[in-house]
Amino acid sequence: MDAEYFEHCRMAVLDRERLGDGGIGTLSEKTVHSVLKQYISRSLSCQEIKVGTFFADVMIDGHIFEIQTRQFNKLRRKLDYFLKDHPVTVVYPLAARNYLRWVSPETGEISASHKSPKIGNPLAVFAELYRIRPFLAEQNFSLKIVMMDTEEYRLLDGYSRDKKKGATKCDRLPLSLVAEYDIETPADYMMLLPAELPDTFTAKEFAKLARIPLSLAQTALLLLSELSVVIRIGKEGNSYLYELAV
């Protein structure tokens, strides 16, 4: 993790946006994506490299990096092609703390920043990893979770009286780098798990200790079982029992 260089990349991208003729949400590429491309590549010459019929976000010495904020299913065709000949790291940006600003579509006025009560959890990545489940055990596959504080801009164009429900999300600006998790082998997923896990546990116990919804805990344990990070050893009532395998 290089917080100083991340800040350099953040300011460089924001300066480019200020020099452009657009405003919030008008870029063809969202700001978090742009900053991470610069942060990972360190050179424009490594960005948007054509590989067969696809373009890689970043390619360094044959190693491909694909930055995806959500909808990992859109990566399936690329992964199927890239992984045959190249190591591929999927980069997942995640907000540790998020600050929200509202933008008036009529005047362009931007509200003061309000901190969201939600705190990002790296285990959120499992909801997206499920969408690319067949590729997780591939030798050439790896994952990088980049946690950062962010500032999100939304238009006041929703359907509720205050125009906030269903509002359009314009852009999300990175504020600072908080943490990085590099998952290069299945055993590396251990760093995402709660340190307080008992010797055996259910999905409900896992969810409570990890502070995540039960549905996400069940998805995570399914994938971790397939990757032999946890083992399903039996049942306790109607619940499966798990233990760590590594």
C-alpha angles and dihedrals in degrees: 000000000000109000093175094055091043089057090049090053092045093053093044092055093044090050090053090052092050090052091051125084096242135084138211112335096004098106121102087227123045119242100244089053092049094049093049092048089055093043094052100038100039086198135060088222089070095053130095095008117179113235111180107308094339137073120230117216090224132000122186119178091334094313112122125210120195117191113208125170095185143336095061088181086080088067096059098094092044093048092048089055102036099045093061092070109008141051107246128200117195109210115209117193114207130183113237091185123004129204119200130214126182122218124206108226090206101050105013089234112156122213127228116275118270121195116232114230090223119099119204119247120200089219086073086083091077092072087061096038089060087067091061096035097138092061101049096089094048112121092227094051124100137160135219120193112198114194118196141159109254143189116219126203122205131179118239091236103111129128098248125091092260089043092234103107109085091007120164115258107225106182145323120227121204114234103181142344113255108172145338128213118196114199108190100150132024090255089063090070085075090080089066096054125094112267090220096064110136122228090268127020145166127232089256091055091045091051092050094049093043092044093230133124116276092242091057091046090053091050092048093050092048091055094041089052091053089050091049093240091121130021126218102226104175143299138295106201105310094338128092117239120223138189132188115264098195 
